[in-house]
Amino acid sequence: MTEITRLDKGPRMSQAVIHGGLVYLAGQVGAPGESVTEQTKAILKNIDELLARAGSDKSRLLSTTIWLQSMNDFAEMNAVWDGWVDPENAPARATGESALATPDYKVEIIVVAALND
């Protein structure tokens, strides 16, 4: 049986689940009420930290889903994303507009990555 490891697990969700050579991160959000730029920076920092704890990094990203409260913020979010993502190993990515858990959240990012070899 393949082991399943859960990081920062709670009664509703875990922040990361490791299984079968992959790490799945829960949707990451920044501080409520901050700008799109600041929320995106905080989210990407959280992603870096969770991936490191799981045994992976952004060069191993496979898939990313980005939810924006408004597609009007697409360019602002991408300005931060483009400075962070590994251009040699960019993941498959989808970006959409969605009502998030609270109107104070402007960005939510979900990733799946391969573990380091």
MDTraj code that builds the backbone (N, CA, C; nanometers):
import mdtraj as md
import numpy as np

residues = "MET THR GLU ILE THR ARG LEU ASP LYS GLY PRO ARG MET SER GLN ALA VAL ILE HIS GLY GLY LEU VAL TYR LEU ALA GLY GLN VAL GLY ALA PRO GLY GLU SER VAL THR GLU GLN THR LYS ALA ILE LEU LYS ASN ILE ASP GLU LEU LEU ALA ARG ALA GLY SER ASP LYS SER ARG LEU LEU SER THR THR ILE TRP LEU GLN SER MET ASN ASP PHE ALA GLU MET ASN ALA VAL TRP ASP GLY TRP VAL ASP PRO GLU ASN ALA PRO ALA ARG ALA THR GLY GLU SER ALA LEU ALA THR PRO ASP TYR LYS VAL GLU ILE ILE VAL VAL ALA ALA LEU ASN ASP".split()
xyz = np.array([
    [0.0843, -0.1175, 0.0000],
    [0.0000, 0.0000, 0.0000],
    [0.0889, 0.1240, 0.0000],
    [0.0606, 0.2186, -0.0871],
    [0.1381, 0.3409, -0.0962],
    [0.1003, 0.4337, 0.0193],
    [0.2022, 0.4857, 0.0844],
    [0.1816, 0.5747, 0.1986],
    [0.1250, 0.7101, 0.1544],
    [0.0401, 0.7657, 0.2397],
    [-0.0130, 0.9006, 0.2202],
    [0.0331, 0.9844, 0.3392],
    [0.0986, 1.0959, 0.3114],
    [0.1446, 1.1870, 0.4160],
    [0.0673, 1.3173, 0.4026],
    [0.0204, 1.3691, 0.5160],
    [-0.0554, 1.4941, 0.5164],
    [0.0189, 1.5966, 0.6017],
    [0.0392, 1.7148, 0.5474],
    [0.1053, 1.8237, 0.6198],
    [0.0020, 1.9244, 0.6678],
    [0.0196, 1.9697, 0.7906],
    [-0.0703, 2.0703, 0.8494],
    [-0.2159, 2.0282, 0.8336],
    [-0.2443, 1.9063, 0.8777],
    [-0.3810, 1.8556, 0.8622],
    [-0.4719, 1.9076, 0.9716],
    [-0.5945, 1.9284, 0.9337],
    [-0.6973, 1.9731, 1.0254],
    [-0.8226, 1.8916, 1.0014],
    [-0.9297, 1.9243, 1.0703],
    [-1.0523, 1.8453, 1.0557],
    [-1.1201, 1.8629, 0.9200],
    [-1.0919, 1.9726, 0.8501],
    [-1.1561, 1.9980, 0.7217],
    [-1.0635, 1.9696, 0.6038],
    [-0.9342, 1.9983, 0.6196],
    [-0.8417, 1.9847, 0.5071],
    [-0.6982, 1.9814, 0.5564],
    [-0.6101, 1.9373, 0.4694],
    [-0.4660, 1.9421, 0.4922],
    [-0.4086, 2.0457, 0.3974],
    [-0.3003, 2.1095, 0.4368],
    [-0.2373, 2.2069, 0.3486],
    [-0.1628, 2.1396, 0.2343],
    [-0.1160, 2.0158, 0.2563],
    [-0.0481, 1.9400, 0.1507],
    [-0.0728, 1.7924, 0.1736],
    [-0.0859, 1.7185, 0.0640],
    [-0.0989, 1.5733, 0.0693],
    [0.0050, 1.5164, -0.0266],
    [0.0846, 1.4229, 0.0245],
    [0.1914, 1.3609, -0.0541],
    [0.1532, 1.2156, -0.0781],
    [0.1531, 1.1765, -0.2065],
    [0.1148, 1.0396, -0.2410],
    [0.1645, 1.0069, -0.3810],
    [0.2179, 0.8886, -0.3972],
    [0.2550, 0.8401, -0.5294],
    [0.3523, 0.9285, -0.6038],
    [0.4484, 0.9882, -0.5329],
    [0.5491, 1.0719, -0.5977],
    [0.5026, 1.2129, -0.6299],
    [0.3829, 1.2497, -0.5825],
    [0.3282, 1.3821, -0.6088],
    [0.2930, 1.4518, -0.4786],
    [0.2910, 1.5839, -0.4824],
    [0.2425, 1.6641, -0.3699],
    [0.1315, 1.7540, -0.4225],
    [0.0194, 1.7492, -0.3534],
    [-0.0987, 1.8276, -0.3865],
    [-0.1150, 1.9332, -0.2783],
    [-0.1157, 2.0593, -0.3155],
    [-0.1342, 2.1657, -0.2174],
    [-0.2788, 2.2125, -0.2175],
    [-0.3282, 2.2442, -0.0979],
    [-0.4586, 2.3089, -0.0857],
    [-0.4485, 2.4473, -0.1474],
    [-0.5613, 2.5061, -0.1759],
    [-0.5622, 2.6421, -0.2268],
    [-0.4973, 2.7367, -0.1274],
    [-0.4010, 2.8138, -0.1745],
    [-0.3279, 2.9068, -0.0895],
    [-0.3796, 3.0477, -0.1125],
    [-0.3986, 3.1211, -0.0041],
    [-0.4451, 3.2592, -0.0107],
    [-0.3518, 3.3471, 0.0712],
    [-0.3535, 3.4755, 0.0421],
    [-0.2737, 3.5725, 0.1166],
    [-0.3569, 3.6367, 0.2261],
    [-0.3045, 3.7429, 0.2824],
    [-0.3749, 3.8146, 0.3895],
    [-0.4976, 3.8843, 0.3334],
    [-0.6127, 3.8647, 0.3963],
    [-0.7347, 3.9304, 0.3486],
    [-0.7176, 4.0819, 0.3435],
    [-0.7671, 4.1417, 0.2348],
    [-0.7641, 4.2867, 0.2231],
    [-0.6384, 4.3441, 0.1622],
    [-0.5320, 4.2642, 0.1514],
    [-0.4093, 4.3126, 0.0867],
    [-0.4333, 4.3248, -0.0641],
    [-0.3420, 4.3920, -0.1328],
    [-0.3522, 4.4068, -0.2787],
    [-0.3299, 4.2722, -0.3473],
    [-0.3674, 4.2652, -0.4738],
    [-0.3424, 4.1449, -0.5538],
    [-0.1936, 4.1131, -0.5539],
    [-0.1105, 4.2156, -0.5698],
    [0.0350, 4.1950, -0.5701],
    [0.0812, 4.1339, -0.4384],
    [0.0401, 4.1914, -0.3270],
    [0.0845, 4.1414, -0.1957],
    [0.0278, 4.0037, -0.1668],
    [-0.0975, 3.9786, -0.2019],
    [-0.1539, 3.8453, -0.1805],
    [-0.0798, 3.7424, -0.2646],
    [-0.0505, 3.7746, -0.3894],
    [0.0196, 3.6799, -0.4765],
    [0.1595, 3.6507, -0.4229],
    [0.2316, 3.7532, -0.3787],
    [0.3650, 3.7316, -0.3206],
    [0.3569, 3.6392, -0.1993],
    [0.2604, 3.6620, -0.1122],
    [0.2453, 3.5795, 0.0080],
    [0.2098, 3.4354, -0.0282],
    [0.1227, 3.4195, -0.1248],
    [0.0831, 3.2853, -0.1698],
    [0.2030, 3.2099, -0.2244],
    [0.2809, 3.2734, -0.3098],
    [0.3960, 3.2057, -0.3704],
    [0.5013, 3.1712, -0.2657],
    [0.5162, 3.2551, -0.1642],
    [0.6060, 3.2236, -0.0524],
    [0.5545, 3.1004, 0.0220],
    [0.4234, 3.0936, 0.0475],
    [0.3647, 2.9758, 0.1123],
    [0.3863, 2.8505, 0.0288],
    [0.3681, 2.8636, -0.1021],
    [0.3872, 2.7491, -0.1918],
    [0.5318, 2.7013, -0.1841],
    [0.6280, 2.7935, -0.1912],
    [0.7692, 2.7555, -0.1794],
    [0.7945, 2.6789, -0.0500],
    [0.7408, 2.7296, 0.0607],
    [0.7639, 2.6674, 0.1914],
    [0.6993, 2.5297, 0.2010],
    [0.5756, 2.5167, 0.1553],
    [0.5083, 2.3870, 0.1600],
    [0.5763, 2.2856, 0.0685],
    [0.6135, 2.3277, -0.0510],
    [0.6827, 2.2359, -0.1420],
    [0.8145, 2.1889, -0.0817],
    [0.8893, 2.2790, -0.0198],
    [1.0164, 2.2411, 0.0428],
    [0.9929, 2.1387, 0.1537],
    [0.8937, 2.1618, 0.2372],
    [0.8625, 2.0676, 0.3450],
    [0.8228, 1.9309, 0.2908],
    [0.7574, 1.9310, 0.1750],
    [0.7114, 1.8063, 0.1144],
    [0.8222, 1.7334, 0.0390],
    [0.9311, 1.8049, 0.0067],
    [1.0396, 1.7441, -0.0709],
    [1.0296, 1.7753, -0.2184],
    [0.9894, 1.8966, -0.2508],
    [0.9759, 1.9386, -0.3895],
    [1.0129, 2.0864, -0.3986],
    [0.9966, 2.1444, -0.5160],
    [1.0190, 2.2873, -0.5354],
    [0.9479, 2.3309, -0.6632],
    [0.9491, 2.4614, -0.6886],
    [0.8722, 2.5150, -0.8009],
    [0.9188, 2.4646, -0.9375],
    [1.0398, 2.4151, -0.9486],
    [1.0858, 2.3594, -1.0762],
    [1.0176, 2.2260, -1.1067],
    [0.9477, 2.1700, -1.0073],
    [0.8811, 2.0401, -1.0219],
    [0.7287, 2.0552, -1.0363],
    [0.6804, 2.1807, -1.0514],
    [0.5364, 2.2023, -1.0678],
    [0.4855, 2.1325, -1.1932],
    [0.3722, 2.0670, -1.1795],
    [0.3083, 2.0010, -1.2929],
    [0.1855, 2.0774, -1.3393],
    [0.1058, 2.1215, -1.2426],
    [-0.0213, 2.1853, -1.2736],
    [-0.0503, 2.2946, -1.1721],
    [-0.1071, 2.4038, -1.2197],
    [-0.1457, 2.5157, -1.1340],
    [-0.2832, 2.5657, -1.1764],
    [-0.3681, 2.5874, -1.0773],
    [-0.4972, 2.6510, -1.0995],
    [-0.4981, 2.7801, -1.0194],
    [-0.5280, 2.8895, -1.0862],
    [-0.5325, 3.0202, -1.0205],
    [-0.6742, 3.0741, -1.0311],
    [-0.7300, 3.1095, -0.9160],
    [-0.8608, 3.1730, -0.9104],
    [-0.8419, 3.3190, -0.8737],
    [-0.9010, 3.4058, -0.9505],
    [-0.9002, 3.5492, -0.9234],
    [-1.0418, 3.5946, -0.8924],
    [-1.0546, 3.6830, -0.7963],
    [-1.1861, 3.7400, -0.7676],
    [-1.2368, 3.8173, -0.8901],
    [-1.1435, 3.8768, -0.9641],
    [-1.1783, 3.9504, -1.0855],
    [-1.0683, 3.9313, -1.1897],
    [-1.1090, 3.9003, -1.3117],
    [-1.0107, 3.8867, -1.4194],
    [-0.9450, 4.0206, -1.4513],
    [-0.9985, 4.1296, -1.3993],
    [-0.9330, 4.2599, -1.4147],
    [-0.7968, 4.2605, -1.3455],
    [-0.7732, 4.1658, -1.2550],
    [-0.6470, 4.1576, -1.1813],
    [-0.5457, 4.0630, -1.2449],
    [-0.5788, 4.0111, -1.3630],
    [-0.4943, 3.9119, -1.4306],
    [-0.3515, 3.9636, -1.4529],
    [-0.3369, 4.0818, -1.5067],
    [-0.2033, 4.1366, -1.5354],
    [-0.1249, 4.1615, -1.4076],
    [-0.1906, 4.2120, -1.3030],
    [-0.1219, 4.2393, -1.1761],
    [-0.0715, 4.1094, -1.1132],
    [-0.1546, 4.0062, -1.1139],
    [-0.1115, 3.8765, -1.0601],
    [0.0024, 3.8196, -1.1442],
    [-0.0109, 3.8269, -1.2779],
    [0.0925, 3.7724, -1.3662],
    [0.2263, 3.8436, -1.3500],
    [0.2256, 3.9698, -1.3158],
    [0.3512, 4.0426, -1.2952],
    [0.4312, 3.9792, -1.1817],
    [0.3633, 3.9328, -1.0784],
    [0.4311, 3.8645, -0.9673],
    [0.4645, 3.7219, -1.0083],
    [0.3685, 3.6515, -1.0660],
    [0.3881, 3.5122, -1.1085],
    [0.5083, 3.5000, -1.2014],
    [0.5166, 3.5876, -1.3017],
    [0.6237, 3.5781, -1.4011],
    [0.7621, 3.5968, -1.3394],
    [0.7720, 3.6723, -1.2322],
    [0.8991, 3.6884, -1.1633],
    [0.9341, 3.5724, -1.0726],
    [0.8373, 3.4853, -1.0460],
    [0.8570, 3.3731, -0.9537],
    [0.8727, 3.2394, -1.0248],
    [0.7898, 3.2141, -1.1254],
    [0.7867, 3.0825, -1.1887],
    [0.9196, 3.0534, -1.2584],
    [0.9605, 2.9273, -1.2563],
    [1.0816, 2.8830, -1.3256],
    [1.0496, 2.8762, -1.4752],
    [1.1025, 2.9675, -1.5580],
    [1.0641, 2.9720, -1.6993],
    [1.1052, 2.8472, -1.7776],
    [1.2008, 2.7729, -1.7266],
    [1.2422, 2.6489, -1.7937],
    [1.1505, 2.5325, -1.7578],
    [1.0699, 2.5497, -1.6527],
    [0.9855, 2.4406, -1.6035],
    [0.8463, 2.4910, -1.5668],
    [0.7898, 2.5752, -1.6503],
    [0.6568, 2.6292, -1.6220],
    [0.5532, 2.5165, -1.6241],
    [0.4584, 2.5181, -1.5302],
    [0.3570, 2.4123, -1.5248],
    [0.2454, 2.4362, -1.6262],
    [0.1639, 2.3345, -1.6467],
    [0.0354, 2.3552, -1.7128],
    [-0.0429, 2.4460, -1.6188],
    [-0.1184, 2.5411, -1.6738],
    [-0.1838, 2.6385, -1.5859],
    [-0.3188, 2.6793, -1.6420],
    [-0.4133, 2.6974, -1.5501],
    [-0.5440, 2.7538, -1.5837],
    [-0.5705, 2.8681, -1.4870],
    [-0.6326, 2.9734, -1.5368],
    [-0.6695, 3.0876, -1.4535],
    [-0.8146, 3.1209, -1.4820],
    [-0.8912, 3.1397, -1.3752],
    [-1.0317, 3.1731, -1.3924],
    [-1.0784, 3.2714, -1.2868],
    [-1.1985, 3.3199, -1.3060],
    [-1.2599, 3.4125, -1.2118],
    [-1.3602, 3.3359, -1.1274],
    [-1.3564, 3.3613, -0.9958],
    [-1.4454, 3.2904, -0.9054],
    [-1.4694, 3.3723, -0.7794],
    [-1.5872, 3.3558, -0.7201],
    [-1.6105, 3.4119, -0.5873],
    [-1.5273, 3.3268, -0.4904],
    [-1.4407, 3.3916, -0.4144],
    [-1.3563, 3.3192, -0.3195],
    [-1.4240, 3.3160, -0.1832],
    [-1.3605, 3.2545, -0.0843],
    [-1.4224, 3.2326, 0.0465],
    [-1.4726, 3.3615, 0.1111],
    [-1.4031, 3.4709, 0.0862],
    [-1.4448, 3.6019, 0.1354],
    [-1.4043, 3.7049, 0.0304],
    [-1.4766, 3.8130, 0.0172],
    [-1.4395, 3.9153, -0.0819],
    [-1.3018, 3.9779, -0.0555],
    [-1.2486, 3.9591, 0.0659],
    [-1.1163, 4.0122, 0.0981],
    [-1.0033, 3.9320, 0.0341],
    [-1.0335, 3.8103, -0.0120],
    [-0.9354, 3.7311, -0.0862],
    [-0.9495, 3.7664, -0.2333],
    [-0.8395, 3.8006, -0.2958],
    [-0.8417, 3.8376, -0.4372],
    [-0.7797, 3.7310, -0.5265],
    [-0.6966, 3.6432, -0.4667],
    [-0.6228, 3.5413, -0.5417],
    [-0.6197, 3.4130, -0.4590],
    [-0.6363, 3.3007, -0.5262],
    [-0.6144, 3.1698, -0.4646],
    [-0.5404, 3.0851, -0.5670],
    [-0.4337, 3.0161, -0.5217],
    [-0.3522, 2.9356, -0.6134],
    [-0.3418, 2.7941, -0.5587],
    [-0.3639, 2.6972, -0.6472],
    [-0.3589, 2.5545, -0.6152],
    [-0.2533, 2.4919, -0.7064],
    [-0.1638, 2.4106, -0.6498],
    [-0.0624, 2.3471, -0.7331],
    [-0.0515, 2.1980, -0.7047],
    [-0.0022, 2.1267, -0.8053],
    [0.0386, 1.9873, -0.7935],
    [0.1823, 1.9822, -0.8448],
    [0.2688, 1.9142, -0.7698],
    [0.4100, 1.9055, -0.8094],
    [0.4612, 1.7638, -0.7902],
    [0.5634, 1.7297, -0.8672],
    [0.6333, 1.6031, -0.8481],
    [0.7329, 1.6192, -0.7361],
    [0.7540, 1.5134, -0.6607],
    [0.8557, 1.5150, -0.5578],
    [0.9933, 1.5134, -0.6219],
    [1.0935, 1.5647, -0.5501],
    [1.2310, 1.5582, -0.6000],
    [1.2741, 1.4129, -0.6071],
    [1.3579, 1.3837, -0.7056],
    [1.4078, 1.2462, -0.7222],
    [1.5030, 1.2083, -0.6124],
])
top = md.Topology()
chain = top.add_chain()
for i, resn in enumerate(residues, 1):
    res = top.add_residue(resn, chain, resSeq=i)
    for name in ("N", "CA", "C"):
        top.add_atom(name, md.element.get_by_symbol(name[0]), res)
traj = md.Trajectory(xyz[None], top)
